[in-house]
Amino acid sequence: FDRVSIQQWIDSGNRTCPITKLPLSENPSLIPNHALRSLISNFAHVSPKESSRPRTQQEHSQSQSQALISTLVSRSSSNASKLESLSRLVRLTKRDSLIRRKVTESGAVRAALDCVDSCNQVLQEKSLSLLLNLSLEDDNKVGLVADGVIRRIVAVLRVGSPDCKAIAATLLTSLAVVEVNKATIGSYPDAISALVSLLRVGNDRERKESATALYALCSFMDN
């Protein structure tokens, strides 16, 4: 799927998709998928050494994640303990699809969303990072929107810290991979205008992530 291979396929005179065998246009043009590239750049690939780790380590990670989830969802947990749980869950969910699904199924999404509403910027940043990792699972993308993540993202884009704003924009890009989410995000009050504002006045990282999110959203005509 890399550009060089696709270009070689076309230059060899092929006019069909190598996967689906459907016909291409007479003079096909290659359009970079910046949204996908941004998502890939924000995802740390598991090394061969990690992917072949012993089963006992996988079981340990899952057991560890359960304890962290329990701390996060507990109403009696302090902000400090929630922050520690979020930080460790971010590391675990970044490389493990099974743990991402486990976190989602446990009800921890609601607790993470509550942390996004926090005035504590560090807590807010870690909760956004966790939600971004969870959004890497296709099955989670629509569910996160249904749980009310868009409202939180738009609020962060308006008044969050620079790092939180950049992560929030990246999260929108991830959610916009699903077509129905593009329409939902685009119709949400201030979502696109908040991205445009960030594009105008944000720092380099904020502008990059907001531009990528807008690129993804604008493939839906109404947006």
C-alpha positions, 0 to 999 in steps of 0.5 A: 500500500505504499506510494512507491509500490502503487506508482510502480503498479500504475507505471507498469500499465495496470489499470485495476486495483491490485487488491479488488481488481476493480478498474481504475480511472484512465489517468489515476492520480495518487492523493496522499492520505495525511489523516492515516499518516498522522494516525500511524505517526502517533502509534508506536509499533510493537517490536518483534521482540515484544510481540513474541513475549511469553504468555505469562507476561501477557497475563501479567499485563492484563492482570495489571490493567484490571487493577489500574481500571479499578482505581480509575473508575473508583469514586474514592480514588484521589486525583493522584492515584487516577493520574498514575492509573491513567499514565500506566494504562496509556502505556499498556493500551498503546501497544496491546489491542487486547487491553484496549478492548478490556479497558473499553468493556470495563466501563473505564471510558466514562471515568476517562471522559470525566477526567477530561472535564477536570481542571487538572491539565495533566489529568486531562492530557493523560485521559485524552491520550488514553481515549486516543489509544482506545480509538485505534480499535475500529469497534470503539470509534462510534462508541466513543462518539455515542458516549459524548467524547465530541463535546469534551474534545470541542471544549478542550480545543477551545480552552485546553493546554497546547498539548491537550489541544493537539491530542484532542485534534488527533483524536478527532482525526482518529474518530473521523476514519468512520464515515458516520463520525465525520457527519456527527463531528461536522454537525456538532456546534463549534467543532470545525470552527474550533479546529480552524481557530487552532489552525490560525493561532496554534503552535506548530504541533497544534496547527499540524494536528488541526489541519490533519483533522480538517483534511479528514473531516472535509472528505465528507461533502457537507463539512 
